[in-house]
Amino acid sequence: MTDPRQTLLELLVDRAYREGDFTLSSGQNSSYYINCKLVTLDAIGALATGRTIFNLLPPDTAAVAGLTLGADPIVSAVSLVSALEAQPIPALIVRKEAKGHGTQAYIEGPPYRRDLRRGVRRCGHDGTVGSESG
């Protein structure tokens, strides 16, 4: 893979960007829509996503986290790339509310490590990109 950021941009333009009439989750209308899952759930897209974000992280990042469902493939891709680079960073998936069965976990991922305490550098993503006007 050449420049992962350029690859990611090309994939987003070719596969995720659509024009038309769309109602966004905010209720606002838009003349375009970008469905990033079409890229982040693709093998090449996931690799480009993981490499792009990994390259932006500070070296002391202790975890990457994001809200389920949108961020799941993103944090997983970053974690996988970090392992390939021999700098493993665990992925954590944050639920909107604790599940009502099993361990009733609010955060899924490797068992909490002592170095994931307050003040430790973490990277989070909510899986969405939006705009606010007004």
N, C-alpha and C positions, 0 to 999 in steps of 0.2 A: 504494500500500500504506500502510495506517495504521501503527500501531505494529508493527514486525516481530517483536518479542518476543511480543506477544499473538497475532499471526497464527501464529507458530511453535508456541506452546502449543496453540492450537486445532487445528492440523493434527496435532500429536502425539496429542492426545486422540482426535480423530475417525478418524485413519487408522492410527496406529502401535500404539495401546494395545489389547491383547486379554486377556481373562480365560479361564482354563482350566487345564489341567494341563500344565506345561512343565518340561523338564529343561534347565537352563542349562549353558553351556560349563564351568562350575565343577563340574558334576555334581550340584549342588543342585537341588531341585525348587522351583517357584514357581507361585503361583496366577495370576500375570499375566506378560505379556511385552510389551516395547516394541520393535518393529522399526523403528528410526529410518530405515532405508534407504527405507521406503515414503514418507517425507517428504523426505529429502535428495536422492532421485533424481527427485523431482517438480519441475517448473519453479518453481511458486510456493513450494514448500517449500524448494528450494535458495536462492531469493532471500531468503526470510525467515531461513534459517539463516545465509547469508552476511552479511546486514545486521546481524543480532543479534550475531554474533561480532565482525564488524568494529567495531561500535560499542563493544565492550568492550576493544579492543586499545589499548595505549599508542601515541602518535603515532610513536614511534621504532622500531616493530616492523620488523625487516628481512626476515622470512620467516614463513610459516605452514607447519607440517609435520605429518605424521601417518603412522601405520602403514597400509600397504595391507592390506586392502581397505576396511575400515570408514571410514577417514578420507578416502579419495580424494574423494568428492563434497563433503565438508565443506571441506577446504582449497581445493578448486577454486572453490567458491562464495565463500569469503572473498576469494580472490585476484581473482575477477571483480568483486565489489562494490568492492574497493579501487581497481581501475582505473576503474570508473564514477564513483568519488569523486575521481578525479585524484590518488590517493595509492597508486600500484601497489605491491603487496606480492607477491612470487613465492610460489608454492605448491611445496612439496617433498613427495614421497612416499617414505617410508622402507620398504624391504623388510626382512623378518625375516632374510634372508641374501642375499648378493650373487647376482645371477643368473649362471648358468653359461655364458652366451654373449654375443656382442656385446661391449659395453664392460665387462661384468661389474659393472655399477653396483649399489651398495648404496642410493644415494639418487638418485631420479629428479626431474628438474626443470631449470630454467634452469641453465646452467653456473655452478659455484660462483663467487660474487662475492667480492671481497676483503673486503667489509664483512660477510660471514657468518662471521667468525672468532669465536673464544672471546670471551665478554664482551658480544657484541652481542645485543640483545633479539630472541628468536624465540618463536613461539607453537607449541606442539605439541599433538597430540590423538591418542589411540590408537584412536578410533572406537568405544569401548565405554563403557558406564556400568554400574557394578555396586555391590554392597554387600558388606561384610564384616561378619560378626558373630562375636563370640567374644571 
